[in-house]
Amino acid sequence: MSVSEKDVRYVADLARLRLSEEEIQRIATDMNQILDYMEQLNELETDNVEPLEHVIELDSRLRKDIAKEPLPHQDALKNAPDADSDYFRVPKVIE
């Protein structure tokens, strides 16, 4: 598979980009080099390779998902700028 200058012009037109002839040639060359490299990668034997989430081992940076008691209703409303007995009051945004 290769990218022609016609392909670059087509995609540039879809993206509403104005490219000079020099840019079109350079992009076509760069894209073809990328595709050639991808073809080299496709030739590698990867059947016995485990999928990775990250290239190095990392401990989970997220806290443990442990169920806790919810915040009491009155404590939740305590710092609200405007609240009635049961709810937060917010400005009306829809007419």
C-alpha positions as CSV (number, residue, x, y, z in Angstrom):
1,M,0.0,0.0,0.0
2,S,1.3,3.4,-0.8
3,V,0.1,7.0,-0.6
4,S,0.1,9.0,-3.7
5,E,0.1,12.8,-4.1
6,K,-3.5,12.4,-5.3
7,D,-4.4,10.8,-2.0
8,V,-2.7,13.6,0.0
9,R,-4.6,16.2,-2.0
10,Y,-7.9,14.3,-1.4
11,V,-7.4,14.1,2.4
12,A,-6.2,17.7,2.5
13,D,-9.3,18.8,0.7
14,L,-11.5,16.9,3.2
15,A,-9.7,18.6,6.0
16,R,-10.0,22.0,4.3
17,L,-6.2,22.3,4.3
18,R,-4.3,24.4,1.7
19,L,-1.0,22.7,1.0
20,S,1.8,23.7,-1.4
21,E,3.1,21.2,-3.9
22,E,6.3,20.9,-1.8
23,E,4.2,20.0,1.3
24,I,2.1,17.5,-0.7
25,Q,5.3,15.8,-1.9
26,R,6.8,15.8,1.6
27,I,3.7,14.4,3.2
28,A,3.3,11.6,0.6
29,T,7.0,10.7,1.2
30,D,6.6,10.7,4.9
31,M,3.4,8.7,4.9
32,N,5.0,6.1,2.6
33,Q,8.0,5.8,5.0
34,I,5.6,5.3,7.9
35,L,3.7,2.6,6.0
36,D,6.9,0.9,5.0
37,Y,7.9,0.8,8.7
38,M,4.5,-0.6,9.6
39,E,5.0,-3.4,7.0
40,Q,8.3,-4.3,8.7
41,L,6.5,-4.5,12.1
42,N,3.9,-6.8,10.5
43,E,6.6,-9.3,9.7
44,L,7.6,-9.7,13.3
45,E,6.6,-12.9,15.2
46,T,4.2,-11.8,18.0
47,D,2.3,-15.0,18.7
48,N,3.9,-15.6,22.1
49,V,4.0,-11.9,23.2
50,E,1.7,-10.9,26.1
51,P,-0.3,-7.8,25.5
52,L,0.9,-4.8,27.6
53,E,-1.0,-2.0,29.3
54,H,2.2,-0.1,29.7
55,V,5.8,-0.8,28.7
56,I,7.1,-0.9,32.3
57,E,5.5,-2.4,35.3
58,L,3.5,0.1,37.3
59,D,1.7,-0.2,40.6
60,S,-1.8,1.0,40.4
61,R,-1.9,4.7,41.0
62,L,-5.6,4.6,41.8
63,R,-7.0,4.0,45.3
64,K,-8.7,0.8,46.1
65,D,-12.4,0.7,45.2
66,I,-13.7,0.1,48.7
67,A,-17.4,0.8,49.5
68,K,-17.8,3.2,52.4
69,E,-20.7,4.8,54.1
70,P,-22.1,7.7,52.2
71,L,-21.7,11.3,53.5
72,P,-24.7,12.1,55.8
73,H,-27.3,14.3,54.1
74,Q,-26.9,17.2,56.5
75,D,-23.1,17.2,56.2
76,A,-23.4,17.4,52.4
77,L,-25.7,20.4,52.7
78,K,-23.7,22.1,55.4
79,N,-21.3,24.0,53.1
80,A,-23.8,24.7,50.3
81,P,-24.1,28.4,49.5
82,D,-27.8,28.0,49.2
83,A,-29.9,25.0,50.3
84,D,-33.3,24.3,51.8
85,S,-33.9,21.4,54.2
86,D,-33.3,18.6,51.6
87,Y,-31.7,20.0,48.4
88,F,-29.0,22.3,47.0
89,R,-30.5,25.4,45.4
90,V,-28.9,26.5,42.1
91,P,-29.7,29.3,39.8
92,K,-32.4,28.6,37.1
93,V,-30.6,28.1,33.8
94,I,-33.5,27.1,31.5
95,E,-36.4,29.4,30.8
